[in-house]
């Protein structure tokens, strides 16, 4: 197991405060970013579903264009709808048939495999553990090096969203937040899975919890945004929205952003919570099951999100106006990844996502212009991940793809 920089890396992962260096095309690679240095997963890891506890979907890793297939592995006959997570040179991923894999990032070799569940959601990795929930409601903590199960915690409903990692603070140990379709959010000690607190809402929890400003945000199937104290699990407030949603809110600048099944995209003030703005559904718009990613957008910060109406849209964070829309080949249930890409010495910010028709695209965050695309031949409902200059996608046909620069 590659243990380079273990203590420093794990501290950064749990703190979730690594800053992305975003440099638009035409600016020298060493120049300062124009407007926004947002939270991002570190360049060498993608430790949870949306990279950070704030759910921004941003990576500090730099991808070099043009991207090519470095390796691919057909791991599952059933397929994946979980985002790969990456830590210290290993990719962790569970399939819909209950197999959980640890795969080498450099060449796709399987390090270990476990089959003890009925289908997995996304995982989260930190320290010596990788934590993942399954369709039977069991949360497991596996030893990252060996695959040995170190602990498990049973809920009473399917676990759809990935765990969210939180650092130790005060008397609180390192923690993991897990939502279940039994309507309950649980805070577990990362080391041993013991219950620290729990809080229930009126309907199923399908999203990953988002944490910002010491608060947990859950967009619920009951048509409400719920706000919970991250330290003790007490309810702080809630806000009605136009219908149910299972998407994970993305937090930035004192607001959270998410779409609903009703086709509305929301910007919510954290302090209230209060509605800052909402974007009315576009003509022919359909439900949002994609989680938004936060981008610098060439100096005009945006939330980029896919819809079931085969559309990728960038909304301004300030007022929710659409900056651009880009038609996709299939519905977009996967969540975009925002990353810096380098070509010929210049850098620009890109959003990368795959659709249900198997098309993977990279678009410029400021304009929506297609910069790179790839046809995988089978669809994606899982979101991309990036680390160490590589891009990972897990397909509905059971193939794990790794892209990198042309050798």
Residue pairs with C-beta under 8 A, 6 or more apart in sequence:
1 88
1 89
1 90
1 144
1 145
2 88
2 89
2 90
3 88
4 88
4 89
5 44
6 88
9 42
9 44
9 45
9 87
9 88
10 126
10 127
11 167
12 18
12 42
13 41
13 42
13 45
13 47
13 87
13 126
13 165
14 126
14 165
14 166
14 167
14 168
14 174
15 167
16 39
16 52
16 53
16 54
16 165
16 167
16 211
17 39
18 39
18 40
18 41
18 42
18 43
18 52
18 60
19 37
19 38
19 39
19 40
19 60
20 33
20 37
20 38
20 39
20 40
20 58
20 59
20 60
20 338
20 340
21 33
21 37
21 60
21 340
22 33
22 34
22 36
22 37
22 38
22 295
22 296
22 340
22 349
23 29
23 31
23 33
23 340
23 347
23 348
23 349
24 34
24 296
24 298
24 299
24 347
24 348
24 349
24 366
25 346
25 347
25 348
25 364
26 346
27 34
27 346
27 347
29 342
29 345
29 346
29 347
33 296
34 296
34 298
34 299
35 296
35 299
35 300
35 301
36 296
36 301
38 56
38 58
38 252
38 294
38 296
38 301
39 52
39 54
39 56
39 58
39 252
40 51
40 52
40 56
40 58
40 59
40 60
41 47
41 51
41 52
41 58
41 59
41 60
41 61
41 386
41 387
42 60
43 59
43 60
43 61
43 62
43 387
43 388
43 389
44 61
44 88
44 387
44 388
45 86
45 87
45 88
45 125
45 387
46 59
46 83
46 84
46 85
46 86
46 87
46 385
46 386
46 387
46 392
47 85
47 86
47 87
47 124
47 125
47 126
47 165
48 85
48 122
48 123
48 124
48 125
48 162
48 163
48 164
48 165
48 208
49 55
49 83
49 85
49 122
49 124
49 161
49 162
49 164
49 208
49 248
49 383
50 56
50 57
50 208
50 210
50 248
50 250
50 291
50 293
50 335
50 383
51 57
51 58
51 59
51 337
51 385
52 58
53 164
53 165
53 166
53 210
53 211
53 212
54 210
54 211
54 212
54 250
54 251
54 252
55 208
55 210
55 248
55 249
55 250
55 251
55 291
56 250
56 251
56 252
56 293
56 294
56 338
57 250
57 291
57 292
57 293
57 294
57 335
57 336
57 337
57 338
57 383
58 293
58 294
58 295
58 337
58 338
58 339
59 337
59 338
59 339
59 385
59 386
59 387
60 340
61 339
61 340
61 386
61 387
61 388
61 389
61 390
62 339
62 340
62 341
62 342
62 347
62 389
63 339
63 340
63 341
63 342
63 350
63 386
63 389
63 390
63 391
63 403
63 404
63 405
64 341
64 342
64 343
64 389
64 404
64 405
65 341
65 342
65 343
65 362
65 371
65 372
65 405
66 343
66 372
66 405
66 406
67 362
67 372
67 374
67 391
67 403
67 404
67 405
68 403
68 404
68 405
68 406
68 407
69 374
69 401
69 402
69 403
70 390
70 402
70 403
70 404
71 107
71 108
71 402
72 108
72 399
72 400
72 401
72 402
73 103
73 108
73 110
73 399
73 400
74 397
74 398
74 399
75 93
75 95
75 99
75 101
75 103
75 110
75 398
75 399
75 400
76 95
76 96
76 97
76 99
76 398
77 97
77 398
78 95
78 96
78 97
78 119
78 398
79 95
79 96
79 395
79 396
79 397
79 398
80 93
80 94
80 95
80 96
80 382
80 394
80 395
80 396
80 398
80 400
81 96
81 381
81 382
81 396
82 93
82 94
82 95
82 120
82 121
82 122
82 123
82 162
82 382
82 394
83 122
83 162
83 335
83 382
83 383
83 384
83 385
83 394
84 91
84 92
84 93
84 382
84 385
84 392
84 393
84 394
84 400
85 91
85 92
85 93
85 122
85 123
85 124
85 125
85 130
85 162
85 385
86 92
86 105
86 125
86 385
86 387
86 388
86 392
87 125
87 126
87 130
87 144
88 144
89 104
89 105
89 106
89 388
90 102
90 103
90 104
90 105
90 111
90 144
91 101
91 102
91 103
91 104
91 105
91 385
91 392
91 400
92 100
92 101
92 102
92 103
92 123
92 125
92 130
92 132
92 144
93 100
93 101
93 103
93 123
93 394
93 400
94 100
94 101
94 117
94 119
94 120
94 121
94 123
94 132
94 134
95 101
95 119
95 120
95 398
96 119
96 120
96 135
97 119
98 115
98 116
98 117
98 118
98 119
98 120
98 134
98 135
99 113
99 114
99 115
100 113
100 114
100 115
100 116
100 117
100 120
100 123
100 132
100 142
100 147
101 110
101 112
101 113
102 110
102 111
102 112
102 113
102 130
102 144
102 147
103 109
103 110
103 111
103 400
104 110
104 111
105 387
105 388
105 390
105 392
105 402
108 400
108 402
111 147
112 146
112 147
113 147
114 142
114 147
114 149
116 140
116 149
117 134
117 135
117 136
117 138
117 140
118 134
118 135
118 136
119 134
119 135
120 132
120 133
120 134
120 135
121 132
121 133
121 134
121 135
121 159
121 160
121 161
121 162
122 132
122 161
122 162
122 163
122 208
122 382
123 130
123 131
123 132
123 162
123 163
124 130
124 131
124 132
124 162
124 163
124 164
124 165
124 176
125 131
125 144
126 165
126 174
126 190
127 174
127 190
127 191
128 143
128 144
128 145
129 141
129 142
129 143
129 144
129 150
129 190
129 191
130 141
130 142
130 144
131 139
131 140
131 141
131 142
131 163
131 176
131 178
131 190
132 139
132 140
132 142
132 162
132 163
133 139
133 140
133 155
133 159
133 161
133 162
133 163
133 178
133 180
134 140
134 159
135 158
135 159
136 158
137 154
137 155
137 156
137 157
137 158
137 159
137 180
137 181
137 182
138 152
138 153
138 154
138 155
138 159
139 152
139 153
139 154
139 155
139 159
139 163
139 178
139 186
139 188
139 193
140 149
140 151
140 152
141 149
141 150
141 151
141 152
141 190
141 192
141 193
142 148
142 149
142 150
143 149
143 150
150 192
150 193
151 192
151 193
152 193
153 178
153 186
153 188
153 193
153 195
155 178
155 180
155 182
155 184
155 186
156 180
156 182
156 184
157 180
157 181
157 182
157 183
157 184
157 204
158 180
158 181
159 178
159 179
159 180
159 181
160 179
160 181
160 205
160 206
160 207
160 246
161 178
161 179
161 205
161 206
161 207
161 208
161 209
161 246
161 248
162 208
163 176
163 177
163 178
163 208
164 176
164 177
164 178
164 208
164 209
164 210
164 211
165 174
165 175
165 176
165 190
166 172
166 174
166 175
166 176
166 177
166 187
166 211
166 230
167 174
168 174
168 175
169 231
170 231
172 196
172 231
173 189
173 190
173 191
173 196
174 189
174 190
174 191
175 187
175 188
175 189
175 190
175 196
176 187
176 188
176 189
176 190
177 185
177 186
177 187
177 188
177 209
177 211
177 216
177 230
178 185
178 186
178 188
178 209
179 185
179 186
179 205
179 206
179 207
179 208
179 209
179 218
180 186
180 205
181 204
181 205
181 206
182 204
183 200
183 201
183 202
183 203
183 204
183 205
184 198
184 199
184 200
184 201
184 205
185 198
185 199
185 200
185 201
185 205
185 209
185 216
185 218
185 228
185 233
186 195
186 197
186 198
187 195
187 196
187 197
187 198
187 230
187 233
188 194
188 195
188 196
189 196
196 233
197 232
197 233
198 233
199 228
199 233
199 234
199 235
201 218
201 220
201 222
201 224
201 226
202 220
202 222
202 224
203 220
203 221
203 222
203 244
204 220
204 221
204 246
205 218
205 220
205 221
206 221
206 246
207 218
207 219
207 220
207 245
207 246
207 247
207 248
207 249
207 291
208 248
209 216
209 217
209 218
209 248
210 216
210 217
210 218
210 248
210 249
210 250
210 251
210 256
211 217
211 230
211 251
212 251
212 256
212 270
213 251
213 254
213 270
214 229
214 230
214 231
215 227
215 228
215 229
215 230
215 236
215 270
216 227
216 228
216 229
216 230
217 225
217 226
217 227
217 249
217 251
217 256
217 270
218 225
218 226
218 228
219 225
219 226
219 241
219 245
219 246
219 247
219 248
219 249
219 258
219 260
220 226
220 244
220 245
221 244
221 245
221 246
222 244
223 240
223 241
223 242
223 243
223 244
223 245
223 260
224 238
224 239
224 240
224 241
225 238
225 239
225 241
225 249
225 256
225 258
225 266
225 268
225 273
226 235
226 238
227 235
227 236
227 237
227 238
227 239
227 270
227 273
228 234
228 235
228 236
229 235
229 236
237 272
237 273
238 273
239 268
239 272
239 273
239 274
239 275
241 260
241 262
241 264
241 266
242 260
242 262
242 264
242 278
243 260
243 261
243 262
243 264
244 260
244 261
245 258
245 259
245 260
245 261
245 288
246 261
246 289
247 258
247 259
247 260
247 288
247 289
247 290
247 291
247 292
248 258
248 291
248 335
249 256
249 257
249 258
249 268
249 291
250 256
250 257
250 258
250 291
250 292
250 293
250 294
250 303
251 257
251 270
252 294
252 301
252 317
253 301
253 317
254 269
254 270
254 271
255 267
255 268
255 269
255 270
255 276
255 317
256 267
256 268
256 270
256 273
257 265
257 266
257 267
257 268
257 292
257 294
257 303
257 315
257 317
258 265
258 266
258 268
258 288
258 291
258 292
259 265
259 266
259 287
259 288
259 290
259 292
259 305
259 307
260 266
260 287
260 288
261 287
261 288
261 289
262 281
262 287
263 281
263 282
263 285
263 286
263 287
263 288
263 307
263 309
264 278
264 279
264 280
264 281
265 278
265 279
265 288
265 292
265 303
265 305
265 313
265 315
265 320
266 275
266 277
266 278
266 279
267 275
267 276
267 277
267 278
267 303
267 315
267 317
267 320
268 274
268 275
268 276
269 275
269 276
276 320
277 319
277 320
278 320
279 315
279 320
279 321
279 322
282 309
282 311
282 313
282 322
282 325
284 309
285 307
285 309
285 311
286 307
286 308
286 309
286 331
287 307
287 308
288 305
288 306
288 307
288 308
289 308
289 333
290 305
290 306
290 307
290 332
290 333
290 334
290 335
290 336
290 353
291 305
291 335
291 383
292 303
292 304
292 305
292 315
292 335
292 336
293 303
293 304
293 305
293 335
293 336
293 337
293 338
293 351
294 301
294 302
294 303
294 317
294 338
295 301
295 302
295 303
295 304
295 314
295 338
295 349
295 351
295 365
296 349
296 365
297 314
297 316
297 323
297 349
297 365
297 366
298 349
298 364
298 365
298 366
298 367
299 366
300 316
300 323
300 366
301 316
301 317
301 318
302 314
302 315
302 316
302 317
302 323
302 365
303 314
303 315
303 317
304 312
304 313
304 314
304 315
304 336
304 338
304 351
304 365
305 312
305 313
305 315
305 335
305 336
306 312
306 313
306 328
306 331
306 332
306 333
306 334
306 335
306 336
306 353
306 355
307 313
307 331
307 332
308 331
308 332
308 333
309 331
310 327
310 328
310 329
310 330
310 331
310 332
310 355
311 325
311 326
311 327
311 328
311 332
312 325
312 326
312 328
312 332
312 336
312 351
312 353
312 361
312 363
312 368
313 322
313 324
313 325
313 326
314 322
314 323
314 324
314 325
314 351
314 365
314 368
315 321
315 322
315 323
316 322
316 323
323 366
323 368
324 367
324 368
325 368
326 361
326 363
326 368
326 370
328 355
328 357
328 359
328 361
329 355
329 357
329 359
330 355
330 356
330 357
330 358
330 359
330 379
331 355
331 356
332 353
332 355
332 356
333 356
333 381
334 353
334 354
334 355
334 380
334 381
334 382
334 383
334 384
335 353
335 383
336 351
336 352
336 353
336 383
336 384
337 351
337 352
337 353
337 383
337 384
337 385
337 386
337 391
338 349
338 350
338 351
338 352
338 365
339 349
339 350
339 352
339 386
339 391
340 347
340 348
340 349
340 350
341 347
341 348
341 349
341 350
341 362
341 371
348 364
348 371
349 364
349 365
349 366
350 362
350 363
350 364
350 365
350 371
350 372
351 362
351 363
351 365
352 360
352 361
352 362
352 363
352 384
352 386
352 391
353 360
353 361
353 380
353 383
353 384
354 360
354 361
354 376
354 379
354 380
354 382
354 384
354 393
354 395
355 361
355 379
355 380
356 379
356 380
356 381
356 396
357 379
358 375
358 376
358 377
358 378
358 379
358 380
358 395
359 373
359 374
359 375
359 376
360 373
360 374
360 375
360 376
360 380
360 384
360 393
361 370
361 372
361 373
362 370
362 371
362 372
362 373
363 369
363 370
363 371
364 371
374 403
376 393
376 395
376 399
376 401
377 397
378 395
378 396
378 397
378 399
379 395
379 396
379 397
380 393
380 394
380 395
380 396
381 396
382 393
382 394
382 395
382 396
384 391
384 392
384 393
385 391
385 392
385 393
386 392
389 404
389 405
390 402
390 403
390 404
391 402
391 403
391 404
392 400
392 401
392 402
392 403
393 400
393 401
393 403
394 400
394 401
395 401
